[in-house]
Amino acid sequence: MTLPTNDDFANSELSIEELEAIAAGGFWSTLKHIGQDVLKGAGYVVVGSAYVAGTAAIVLGVFVGVGAVTTAAGNIMNHNAQ
């Protein structure tokens, strides 16, 4: 086995431009990250919408239930008064 010479090391080193290109990840890597962020945001919107819709359904159910009980109580009271 022979030891590498200085010429071998010089040929295997990366330039500053090559290192910056590797660190940046390139166009496709950036596009991939943007796509992941968009999908993650869309997931938050879907989950948030589900929470809002569920809360609205519960509140509506409570109002309908209270209204039905109030109406029934009023009908009973009016019937007993006659």
VODO-326660 format. One line per field, with one value per residue: x, y, z of N, C-alpha, C in turn; residue in one letter. Coordinates in steps of 0.02 Angstrom, whole numbers, plus 32768, in hexadecimal, padded with zeros to 4 digits. Atoms other than C-alpha are relative to their C-alpha. Layout:
N
nu <- [X / ...] .
nv <- [Y / ...] .
nw <- [Z / ...] .
cau <- [X / ...] .
cav <- [Y / ...] .
caw <- [Z / ...] .
cu <- [X / ...] .
cv <- [Y / ...] .
cw <- [Z / ...] .
residuo <- [A / ...] .
END
This chain:
82
nu <- [802A / 7FD8 / 801F / 8011 / 7FD5 / 8024 / 8028 / 803E / 802C / 8017 / 8033 / 803C / 8020 / 8037 / 7FF9 / 8031 / 803F / 801C / 8017 / 803C / 8036 / 8013 / 8021 / 8041 / 802E / 8017 / 8044 / 8031 / 8006 / 8027 / 8044 / 801A / 800E / 803B / 8039 / 800E / 801C / 8045 / 802A / 8007 / 8030 / 8042 / 8017 / 8017 / 803F / 8034 / 800C / 8021 / 8045 / 8026 / 800E / 8033 / 8040 / 8017 / 8016 / 803E / 8034 / 8010 / 8024 / 8042 / 8026 / 8013 / 8035 / 803C / 8018 / 801C / 803E / 8034 / 8015 / 8024 / 8041 / 8028 / 8013 / 8033 / 803E / 801B / 8019 / 803C / 8034 / 8017 / 8022 / 8042] .
nv <- [7FC6 / 7FC3 / 7FC4 / 7FCF / 7FC5 / 7FC0 / 7FF8 / 8026 / 7FDA / 7FC4 / 8014 / 8019 / 7FCB / 7FDC / 7FB7 / 7FDB / 8001 / 8043 / 8007 / 7FD8 / 8023 / 8039 / 7FE6 / 7FE4 / 8038 / 7FFD / 7FED / 8034 / 8005 / 7FC7 / 800C / 8034 / 7FE2 / 7FD4 / 802C / 801C / 7FCA / 7FF3 / 8038 / 7FFB / 7FCA / 8018 / 802D / 7FD6 / 7FE1 / 8034 / 800F / 7FC5 / 7FFE / 8035 / 7FE7 / 7FCB / 8020 / 8027 / 7FD1 / 7FE1 / 8033 / 8008 / 7FC3 / 8003 / 8033 / 7FE5 / 7FCF / 8023 / 8024 / 7FCF / 7FE6 / 8034 / 8005 / 7FC2 / 8003 / 8034 / 7FE6 / 7FCC / 8022 / 8021 / 7FCB / 7FE5 / 8033 / 8004 / 7FC2 / 7FFE] .
nw <- [8000 / 8004 / 7FE2 / 8033 / 8006 / 7FFB / 803D / 7FF8 / 7FD3 / 8022 / 8030 / 7FDE / 7FD8 / 8022 / 8002 / 7FD8 / 8025 / 7FF9 / 7FBB / 7FF9 / 8023 / 7FD6 / 7FC4 / 8014 / 800F / 8045 / 8010 / 7FF1 / 7FB8 / 7FEA / 8016 / 7FD4 / 7FBF / 8008 / 8006 / 7FBD / 7FD7 / 8018 / 7FEA / 7FB7 / 7FF5 / 8015 / 7FCB / 7FC8 / 8014 / 7FFD / 7FB9 / 7FE4 / 8019 / 7FDF / 7FBC / 8004 / 8012 / 7FC7 / 7FCD / 8018 / 7FFB / 7FB8 / 7FEB / 8020 / 7FDD / 7FBE / 800B / 8015 / 7FC5 / 7FD1 / 801E / 7FFC / 7FBA / 7FEF / 8022 / 7FDF / 7FBE / 800C / 8013 / 7FC4 / 7FD5 / 801F / 7FFD / 7FBA / 7FEE / 801F] .
cau <- [8000 / 8045 / 8023 / 7FC9 / 802E / 8000 / 7FC3 / 7F43 / 7F00 / 7EF5 / 7E8E / 7E15 / 7DEF / 7D4F / 7D4E / 7CEF / 7C6A / 7C54 / 7C46 / 7BC4 / 7B5F / 7B60 / 7B31 / 7AA2 / 7A59 / 7A2F / 798B / 7935 / 795C / 7916 / 787B / 7864 / 786C / 77EE / 7778 / 7787 / 7763 / 76C9 / 7685 / 76A6 / 7649 / 75B9 / 75B0 / 75A2 / 7515 / 74B6 / 74CB / 749B / 7401 / 73CD / 73DC / 7375 / 72EF / 72E7 / 72D9 / 7252 / 71F0 / 71FA / 71C3 / 7135 / 70FF / 70FE / 7095 / 701A / 700E / 6FF3 / 6F72 / 6F14 / 6F12 / 6EDB / 6E50 / 6E16 / 6E16 / 6DB4 / 6D34 / 6D20 / 6D0A / 6C89 / 6C2C / 6C24 / 6BE8 / 6B50] .
cav <- [8000 / 80A9 / 814C / 81D1 / 8262 / 8319 / 8316 / 8290 / 82FA / 8394 / 8335 / 82F1 / 8395 / 83F3 / 84A9 / 852D / 8530 / 8473 / 8479 / 8504 / 84A1 / 8409 / 8470 / 84C5 / 841E / 8457 / 8481 / 83D9 / 83D2 / 8480 / 8453 / 83B7 / 841C / 849B / 840F / 83C0 / 8468 / 8484 / 83D7 / 83F1 / 8497 / 8447 / 83C2 / 8448 / 849B / 83F6 / 83CF / 8481 / 847A / 83D6 / 8423 / 84BA / 844E / 83DB / 846C / 84BD / 8419 / 8408 / 84BD / 84AA / 840A / 8460 / 84F0 / 847A / 8411 / 84A9 / 84ED / 8448 / 843D / 84F2 / 84DA / 8439 / 848C / 851F / 84AA / 844B / 84ED / 8530 / 848B / 8487 / 853C / 8517] .
caw <- [8000 / 7FD1 / 802A / 7FC6 / 7F87 / 7F97 / 7EE3 / 7F10 / 7F9F / 7F32 / 7EB2 / 7F35 / 7F8E / 7F66 / 7F33 / 7F96 / 7F0D / 7F18 / 7FD5 / 7FCC / 7F4D / 7FBF / 8058 / 7FFA / 7FC6 / 7F18 / 7EC4 / 7EDB / 7F93 / 7FAC / 7F48 / 7FB2 / 8053 / 8012 / 7FE1 / 808E / 80E1 / 8074 / 809C / 8155 / 8150 / 80F2 / 8179 / 81FF / 819E / 8190 / 8249 / 8279 / 820B / 825A / 8307 / 82D3 / 8281 / 8318 / 8390 / 8325 / 8322 / 83DF / 83FB / 837F / 83D5 / 847E / 843A / 83E7 / 8486 / 84F5 / 847C / 8479 / 8537 / 8547 / 84C7 / 851A / 85C5 / 8580 / 8531 / 85D4 / 8635 / 85B8 / 85B8 / 8677 / 867D / 860F] .
cu <- [802D / 7FDA / 7FF0 / 8031 / 7FD6 / 7FD5 / 7FBD / 7FCF / 7FE3 / 7FC8 / 7FBF / 7FDD / 7FCA / 800E / 7FCB / 7FBC / 7FDE / 7FE5 / 7FBF / 7FC4 / 7FE7 / 7FD9 / 7FBA / 7FCE / 7FE5 / 7FB6 / 7FCD / 7FF7 / 7FD6 / 7FB6 / 7FDE / 7FEC / 7FC3 / 7FC1 / 7FEC / 7FE0 / 7FB8 / 7FD1 / 7FF5 / 7FCE / 7FB9 / 7FE3 / 7FE6 / 7FBD / 7FC8 / 7FEF / 7FDC / 7FB8 / 7FD5 / 7FEF / 7FC8 / 7FBC / 7FE4 / 7FE6 / 7FBD / 7FC6 / 7FEA / 7FD7 / 7FBA / 7FD3 / 7FE8 / 7FC7 / 7FBE / 7FE2 / 7FE0 / 7FBF / 7FC7 / 7FE6 / 7FD7 / 7FBA / 7FD2 / 7FE8 / 7FCA / 7FBD / 7FDF / 7FE0 / 7FBF / 7FC7 / 7FE3 / 7FD8 / 7FB9 / 7FCD] .
cv <- [803D / 8039 / 8031 / 803B / 803F / 800C / 7FDB / 8026 / 803D / 7FEF / 7FEA / 8036 / 8023 / 804B / 801F / 7FFD / 7FBC / 7FF4 / 8027 / 7FDF / 7FC5 / 8018 / 801A / 7FCA / 8001 / 800F / 7FCC / 7FF6 / 8039 / 7FF7 / 7FCC / 801D / 802E / 7FD6 / 7FE1 / 8034 / 800F / 7FCA / 8002 / 8037 / 7FEC / 7FD1 / 8026 / 801F / 7FCC / 7FF0 / 803A / 8005 / 7FCB / 8015 / 8034 / 7FE2 / 7FD8 / 802C / 8020 / 7FCE / 7FF7 / 803C / 8001 / 7FCD / 8017 / 8032 / 7FDE / 7FDB / 802F / 801D / 7FCF / 7FF9 / 803C / 7FFF / 7FCD / 8018 / 8035 / 7FE2 / 7FDF / 8035 / 801D / 7FCD / 7FFB / 803F / 8002 / 7FDD] .
cw <- [8000 / 801E / 7FC9 / 8000 / 8006 / 7FC3 / 8006 / 802D / 7FDD / 7FCF / 8023 / 8029 / 7FD7 / 8002 / 802D / 7FDE / 8007 / 8047 / 800C / 7FDE / 8028 / 803D / 7FF0 / 7FF0 / 7FBA / 7FFA / 8016 / 804A / 801C / 7FEE / 802B / 8044 / 7FFD / 7FFC / 8043 / 802D / 7FEC / 8018 / 804B / 8012 / 7FEE / 8035 / 803C / 7FF0 / 8005 / 8048 / 8021 / 7FEA / 8021 / 8047 / 8000 / 7FF0 / 803A / 8037 / 7FED / 8007 / 8049 / 8018 / 7FE3 / 8023 / 8044 / 7FF8 / 7FED / 803C / 8033 / 7FE6 / 8005 / 8047 / 8014 / 7FE1 / 8022 / 8045 / 7FF9 / 7FED / 803C / 802D / 7FE5 / 8004 / 8047 / 8013 / 7FE4 / 8027] .
residuo <- [M / T / L / P / T / N / D / D / F / A / N / S / E / L / S / I / E / E / L / E / A / I / A / A / G / G / F / W / S / T / L / K / H / I / G / Q / D / V / L / K / G / A / G / Y / V / V / V / G / S / A / Y / V / A / G / T / A / A / I / V / L / G / V / F / V / G / V / G / A / V / T / T / A / A / G / N / I / M / N / H / N / A / Q] .
END
